[in-house]
Amino acid sequence: MLVNLKYVLNLAEKGGFCIPAFNVYNMETVMGVIKAAEEMKAPIIMQVYPRLMKEETGYYLSPIILAAAEKATVPVCFHLDHGPSELETTRSLRYGATGIMLDGSTLPFEENIALTKRVVDTCKFVDVQVEGELGHIGTTKDDELDEFTTADDAKKFVEETGVACLAVAVGTAHGRYKKPPKLDIERIKAIREATNNTALVLHGGSGVPDEEIKAAVKAGVRKMNFATDICYAFLDCCLEELQKPERTVAVDNFMKKPIEAVKDFCITRIKLVGADGKA
Ligand SMILES: [Zn+2]
C-alpha cells in the first residue's frame, strides 16, 4: 500500500519505533527491499537519490517503486533523498513521490528555512510531507564531522518551516566508517524536547554499532537511512556469483541471489530498528 511520509511517521511515533528508509537503485534492489518488508510485516520507506531523478534512471525506476508499493501488503512511502533544489523536489512529485527531503543544510540558516518552507508549502497541495536537514551530515571521507545540530536552531527551524521530520547531525556520516561512530544521544533527546517531539532522522545508518542505533531509536529517531550497505549487499553477492565457474548467464536468473542478499540485509535492519510486525 502506497502511503505518504506522515502516515509512516505517525505509526513510528505511536509505536515508539523507527521506520527504516532503504535507498533503491534498480528493480532488483526494489524487489529485495519489498520482500523483506512483507516478510517482516514492516512499514518502510523506499528512497531515491536526487541524481537518479535528474538522470533517466528516475524515469524508469519511479514506476517500478510505485508498482511495488501499491502491490505491497505493508505501508510503503516513496521518498526523495537529499533533494538539493526545487528542480529535484518538483520532478519527484511528478514521478509520484509521497515524501520529499529538501536538504538545505549547506545554505545559511535563514536561506535553509526559506527554501524548505517553500517546498513544504508546495508539497502540501498534494498531501506530501517534507524532511528537512539542519546541521550538515557530511561523509566518512571528511576529516572532521561537521557542526552538530543545536536544540535552539532545531526548534526555530521546525516551527518556521513546518517539516514533518528533521535530519540531524549527531555523530553520523555518509559512507563506510573507518572506526565506529559515537552518537550524541543526549543531543537527540534535547532536540526532541525542544521541537515538541518532532520525528528525527538519522542519516549514515550503515555501519553504526547496533547498540548505538537502539539508543537513538529510544531517544526519538523515527526514520533511519540505509544506503551504502544495500549497495554492498547487492554487489558483493554479484561478485561472488560471477566468480563461480558455472555462473548463470540469463540475467534474470543471475539476479535472484543478489535480490535475496538485499532482502537478508534489510531484514536485519528492520529488526534492529524495531519495525518488524508493526505494519
Ligand atoms: Zn543522507
Residues whose N, C-alpha, C, O or C-beta is under 5 A from the ligand:
A	BS01	ZN	H203 G204
